[in-house]
């Protein structure tokens, strides 16, 4: 089983969007039994809060189911539990490495590392208000990630 944890600052916008988009793509590909997918935050600011209404609205518009995830902070022990820990931007990666105590097994990535835009950030719609651009970037990253996994792990 491939275990994936998507991470952003608050775990209400980008990481939850990536979680539900990836679950949808995996289900479409008939690979659900081979994956465990979740999301978390690097901060404690939104702990317990539901998925942001802008993320819910966008996913509803495109027909992707959005569950009842509640924001939670990632924990150091999750480094051993997950195969891939995927952040949305450079600040996420720095904070993830701080929480995890480093990345000796090279499990930490940015979502866009699996695309032609390797190294680029996914803008936080909490600040931009632009859930369309975030959705475009998240779907591009999730498609690239699934392709990568199909070529290397599945």
C-alpha positions as CSV (number, residue, x, y, z in Angstrom):
1,X,0.0,0.0,0.0
2,X,1.2,3.5,-0.9
3,X,0.7,6.0,1.9
4,X,0.5,9.7,1.0
5,X,0.2,12.7,3.3
6,X,-0.5,16.1,1.7
7,X,0.5,19.0,3.9
8,X,-0.1,22.8,3.8
9,X,-0.1,25.5,6.5
10,X,-3.6,25.1,7.9
11,X,-5.0,21.9,6.4
12,X,-8.2,23.5,5.2
13,X,-7.5,24.7,1.7
14,X,-4.7,23.2,-0.4
15,X,-3.8,20.0,1.3
16,X,-7.4,19.0,1.7
17,X,-8.0,19.8,-2.0
18,X,-5.0,17.6,-2.9
19,X,-6.3,14.8,-0.6
20,X,-9.7,14.7,-2.3
21,X,-8.5,15.2,-5.8
22,X,-5.9,12.4,-5.4
23,X,-8.5,10.1,-3.9
24,X,-10.8,10.8,-6.8
25,X,-8.0,10.1,-9.4
26,X,-7.0,6.9,-7.6
27,X,-10.6,5.7,-7.5
28,X,-11.1,6.5,-11.2
29,X,-8.0,4.5,-12.0
30,X,-9.3,1.5,-10.0
31,X,-6.4,1.7,-7.5
32,X,-8.2,2.6,-4.3
33,X,-7.1,-0.6,-2.5
34,X,-3.4,0.3,-3.1
35,X,-3.5,3.7,-1.5
36,X,-4.0,5.4,1.9
37,X,-4.3,9.2,1.4
38,X,-4.7,11.9,4.1
39,X,-3.7,15.5,4.8
40,X,-2.4,17.6,7.6
41,X,-1.1,21.0,8.6
42,X,2.3,22.4,9.7
43,X,0.6,24.9,12.0
44,X,-1.9,24.6,14.8
45,X,-4.0,27.6,13.7
46,X,-6.9,25.7,12.1
47,X,-7.0,22.5,14.1
48,X,-10.5,21.0,14.3
49,X,-11.8,23.3,11.6
50,X,-13.6,21.8,8.5
51,X,-12.5,22.1,4.9
52,X,-12.6,25.7,3.7
53,X,-15.8,26.7,1.9
54,X,-13.9,27.8,-1.1
55,X,-12.3,24.3,-1.5
56,X,-15.6,22.6,-0.9
57,X,-17.3,24.9,-3.5
58,X,-14.6,24.2,-6.1
59,X,-14.6,20.5,-5.6
60,X,-18.4,20.4,-5.8
61,X,-18.3,22.4,-9.1
62,X,-16.1,19.8,-10.7
63,X,-17.9,16.7,-9.2
64,X,-15.2,15.6,-6.8
65,X,-16.5,14.4,-3.5
66,X,-15.3,16.3,-0.4
67,X,-15.5,14.5,2.9
68,X,-15.7,15.8,6.4
69,X,-11.9,16.1,7.1
70,X,-11.0,18.3,10.1
71,X,-7.7,20.1,10.2
72,X,-4.9,18.5,12.2
73,X,-1.2,19.1,12.6
74,X,1.2,16.5,11.2
75,X,3.4,14.7,13.8
76,X,7.0,13.6,13.7
77,X,6.0,9.9,13.9
78,X,4.2,10.2,10.5
79,X,7.6,10.2,8.8
80,X,7.8,6.5,9.5
81,X,4.1,5.9,8.7
82,X,3.9,7.5,5.2
83,X,5.8,6.9,1.9
84,X,5.3,10.4,0.6
85,X,4.9,13.6,2.5
86,X,3.9,16.3,0.0
87,X,3.9,20.0,0.8
88,X,2.4,22.8,-1.3
89,X,5.1,25.5,-1.0
90,X,8.6,26.2,0.3
91,X,7.5,27.4,3.7
92,X,5.5,24.1,4.1
93,X,8.7,22.1,3.3
94,X,10.8,24.1,5.8
95,X,8.2,23.6,8.5
96,X,7.7,19.9,7.6
97,X,11.5,19.3,8.0
98,X,11.4,21.1,11.3
99,X,8.6,19.0,12.6
100,X,10.0,15.8,11.2
101,X,13.6,16.4,12.2
102,X,14.8,16.2,8.6
103,X,14.2,13.9,5.6
104,X,16.9,11.2,5.6
105,X,14.8,8.8,3.4
106,X,13.9,11.6,0.8
107,X,10.1,11.3,1.4
108,X,9.4,15.0,1.3
109,X,8.4,16.7,-1.9
110,X,6.5,19.7,-3.2
111,X,3.4,18.7,-5.2
112,X,4.5,20.4,-8.3
113,X,7.8,18.4,-8.2
114,X,5.9,15.8,-10.2
115,X,5.2,18.2,-13.1
116,X,7.2,20.3,-15.6
117,X,7.0,23.1,-13.0
118,X,9.3,21.3,-10.5
119,X,10.1,23.3,-7.5
120,X,7.3,25.8,-7.9
121,X,4.8,26.7,-5.2
122,X,1.0,26.3,-5.1
123,X,-0.4,29.7,-4.0
124,X,-2.5,29.6,-0.8
125,X,-6.1,30.6,-1.7
126,X,-6.6,31.6,2.0
127,X,-4.6,34.7,1.0
128,X,-5.2,35.0,-2.8
129,X,-8.9,34.0,-2.8
130,X,-8.2,32.3,-6.1
131,X,-9.4,28.7,-5.7
132,X,-9.5,28.3,-9.5
133,X,-5.7,28.7,-9.8
134,X,-5.1,26.5,-6.8
135,X,-7.4,23.8,-8.2
136,X,-5.5,23.9,-11.6
137,X,-2.2,23.6,-9.8
138,X,-3.4,20.8,-7.5
139,X,-4.9,18.8,-10.3
140,X,-1.7,19.2,-12.4
141,X,0.4,18.0,-9.4
142,X,-1.9,15.1,-8.5
143,X,-2.0,13.9,-12.1
144,X,1.8,14.1,-12.3
145,X,2.2,12.3,-9.0
146,X,-0.1,9.5,-10.1
147,X,1.8,9.1,-13.4
148,X,5.0,9.0,-11.4
149,X,3.7,6.3,-9.1
150,X,2.3,4.3,-12.0
151,X,5.8,4.4,-13.7
152,X,7.8,3.6,-10.5
153,X,5.7,1.9,-7.9
154,X,2.5,0.3,-9.3
